[in-house]
Amino acid sequence: MTSSRNDDAILDAAKQSVLAVGMRRTTLAEIARRAGVSRPTVYRRWPDVRTLSADLLTRELVALLPTDTGEGTREHGIDGIVRTVSAVRQHPLFVKILETDPELLTTYVFDRLGASQQRILDVLTAAIRSGQESGTIRRGDPGELAAMVLLLAQSAVLSARIVSDALPPERLDAQLRVVLDAYLSPQE
């Protein structure tokens, strides 16, 4: 197996293990067994489960990002954001982590950006810049606007459960769309 194929097999095995027993009970030895590789193969690439899980989360989240920047319009961008937020909220790995090990995400909520968040910022910044060029997104620093949109989207994923009685998922998506549209609309 090539290194990339090994990495994919190991990340797939990590995902299976997390879904089966949660992040805290997942071990590198179990991941190696599930991937059909030696423990040293896993340890050469990832020194611990936390590092491997960060790469797994990045892979899974980046795979959910829209790949088309489309028309470069506000409406198209908002559709992509809302669809992505909804997909992340329903993704089995994120659901499992939020249900069993939410503290593992604390670093990425309070202390620093993770690789997936940086990738999201890059995608949002490019989409906002495109929308500004088409005149459908308000003026302002695209990076700042993207950071605010990331905070809104991240909250709609991580905190959705605490308001689910008052704001069920389908209504949350509709409300997120309203907030994003109001925030990104060109100001007159």
Phi, psi and omega per residue, in radians:
M1 nan 2.437 3.074
T2 -1.310 2.893 -3.125
S3 -1.030 -0.768 3.141
S4 -1.107 -0.747 3.108
R5 -1.167 -0.658 3.050
N6 -1.055 -0.811 3.141
D7 -1.027 -0.804 3.131
D8 -1.076 -0.764 3.131
A9 -1.102 -0.701 -3.140
I10 -1.195 -0.764 3.104
L11 -1.126 -0.675 3.069
D12 -1.084 -0.743 3.125
A13 -1.142 -0.671 3.098
A14 -1.101 -0.739 3.118
K15 -1.063 -0.802 3.120
Q16 -1.033 -0.763 -3.114
S17 -1.154 -0.785 3.125
V18 -1.072 -0.748 3.119
L19 -1.112 -0.573 -3.106
A20 -1.388 -0.761 -2.987
V21 -2.241 -0.023 -3.107
G22 1.563 2.888 -3.066
M23 -1.202 -0.763 -3.083
R24 -1.101 -0.543 -3.092
R25 -1.641 -0.029 3.099
T26 -1.416 2.335 3.119
T27 -2.114 2.756 3.088
L28 -1.117 -0.595 3.112
A29 -1.109 -0.748 3.117
E30 -1.143 -0.696 3.117
I31 -1.105 -0.787 3.125
A32 -1.051 -0.771 3.122
R33 -1.050 -0.848 -3.140
R34 -1.101 -0.586 -3.115
A35 -1.437 -0.236 -3.110
G36 1.254 0.571 3.105
V37 -2.206 2.909 3.125
S38 -1.331 2.730 3.085
R39 -1.054 -0.720 3.101
P40 -1.038 -0.543 3.087
T41 -1.071 -0.744 3.125
V42 -1.218 -0.803 -3.088
Y43 -1.131 -0.501 3.106
R44 -1.119 -0.577 -3.081
R45 -1.665 -0.645 -3.096
W46 -2.308 2.111 -3.108
P47 -1.292 -0.340 -3.119
D48 -2.769 2.968 -3.107
V49 -1.125 -0.620 -3.122
R50 -1.073 -0.766 3.125
T51 -1.155 -0.762 3.126
L52 -1.127 -0.731 -3.123
S53 -1.158 -0.590 3.080
A54 -1.098 -0.749 3.095
D55 -1.147 -0.662 3.104
L56 -1.106 -0.829 3.132
L57 -1.063 -0.714 3.102
T58 -1.078 -0.818 -3.140
R59 -1.035 -0.807 -3.082
E60 -1.177 -0.732 -3.116
L61 -1.221 -0.776 -3.136
V62 -1.074 -0.593 3.122
A63 -1.132 -0.389 -3.141
L64 -1.531 -0.214 -3.105
L65 -1.207 2.500 3.082
P66 -1.067 2.431 -3.136
T67 -1.701 -0.251 3.138
D68 -1.859 2.306 3.057
T69 -1.539 -0.094 3.005
G70 0.944 -2.421 -3.029
E71 -1.319 -0.232 -3.072
G72 1.320 0.420 3.137
T73 -1.740 2.758 3.101
R74 -1.025 -0.807 -3.087
E75 -1.051 -0.781 3.135
H76 -1.106 -0.763 3.132
G77 -1.107 -0.752 3.135
I78 -1.132 -0.714 3.074
D79 -0.984 -0.792 3.137
G80 -1.104 -0.714 3.132
I81 -1.140 -0.841 -3.102
V82 -1.117 -0.741 3.095
R83 -1.077 -0.722 -3.128
T84 -1.176 -0.779 3.114
V85 -1.022 -0.790 3.125
S86 -1.096 -0.750 3.138
A87 -1.119 -0.702 3.121
V88 -1.145 -0.770 3.126
R89 -1.023 -0.542 -3.086
Q90 -1.694 -0.133 -3.077
H91 -1.119 2.230 -3.063
P92 -0.968 -0.657 -3.134
L93 -1.169 -0.786 3.132
F94 -1.183 -0.669 3.084
V95 -1.050 -0.807 -3.131
K96 -1.071 -0.798 -3.127
I97 -1.136 -0.762 3.141
L98 -1.145 -0.557 3.141
E99 -1.375 -0.632 -2.988
T100 -1.946 -0.568 -3.024
D101 -2.434 0.865 -3.046
P102 -1.063 -0.468 -3.132
E103 -1.085 -0.333 3.106
L104 -1.161 -0.329 3.137
L105 -1.631 -0.099 -3.062
T106 -0.945 -0.789 -3.141
T107 -0.961 -0.688 -3.060
Y108 -1.485 -0.069 3.080
V109 -1.767 -0.642 -3.005
F110 -1.994 -0.438 -2.950
D111 -1.928 -0.733 -3.067
R112 -2.797 2.828 3.050
L113 -1.365 2.440 3.006
G114 -1.600 3.037 -3.133
A115 -1.059 -0.700 -3.134
S116 -1.195 -0.673 3.107
Q117 -1.125 -0.686 3.102
Q118 -1.118 -0.705 3.105
R119 -1.115 -0.710 3.095
I120 -1.088 -0.773 3.105
L121 -1.033 -0.724 3.122
D122 -1.077 -0.792 3.138
V123 -1.122 -0.801 -3.138
L124 -1.107 -0.755 -3.134
T125 -1.056 -0.783 3.124
A126 -1.117 -0.734 -3.134
A127 -1.164 -0.703 3.124
I128 -1.151 -0.759 3.096
R129 -1.023 -0.751 3.119
S130 -1.105 -0.753 3.104
G131 -1.138 -0.592 3.073
Q132 -1.168 -0.687 3.124
E133 -1.141 -0.579 3.120
S134 -1.468 -0.121 3.116
G135 1.457 0.148 -3.096
T136 -1.717 -0.126 3.096
I137 -2.145 2.445 -3.060
R138 -1.067 2.814 3.079
R139 -1.234 2.806 3.127
G140 2.457 2.905 3.129
D141 -1.132 2.080 -3.102
P142 -1.017 -0.610 3.116
G143 -1.155 -0.694 3.101
E144 -1.185 -0.766 3.108
L145 -1.078 -0.736 3.137
A146 -1.097 -0.702 3.130
A147 -1.090 -0.709 3.122
M148 -1.164 -0.734 3.114
V149 -1.101 -0.696 3.078
L150 -1.031 -0.792 3.135
L151 -1.064 -0.743 3.113
L152 -1.109 -0.829 -3.110
A153 -1.137 -0.743 -3.137
Q154 -1.085 -0.710 3.098
S155 -1.125 -0.676 -3.139
A156 -1.186 -0.316 3.058
V157 -1.602 -0.962 -2.977
L158 -1.315 -0.507 -3.073
S159 -1.885 0.103 -3.079
A160 -1.027 -0.654 -3.091
R161 -1.107 -0.575 -3.050
I162 -1.286 -0.292 3.106
V163 -2.033 0.248 -3.021
S164 -1.100 -0.472 3.083
D165 -1.204 -0.746 -3.124
A166 -1.468 -0.448 -3.041
L167 -2.465 1.440 -3.133
P168 -1.106 2.808 -3.011
P169 -0.855 -0.791 -3.091
E170 -1.172 -0.588 3.090
R171 -1.338 -0.594 3.072
L172 -1.043 -0.783 3.119
D173 -1.052 -0.742 3.133
A174 -1.137 -0.727 3.126
Q175 -1.202 -0.660 3.077
L176 -1.071 -0.714 3.106
R177 -1.044 -0.754 3.131
V178 -1.099 -0.821 -3.123
V179 -1.078 -0.822 -3.124
L180 -1.118 -0.714 -3.133
D181 -1.110 -0.787 3.134
A182 -1.114 -0.698 -3.101
Y183 -1.205 -0.689 -3.018
L184 -1.633 -0.221 -3.114
S185 -1.063 2.475 3.068
P186 -1.039 2.395 -3.141
Q187 -1.536 2.447 -3.097
E188 -1.701 nan nan
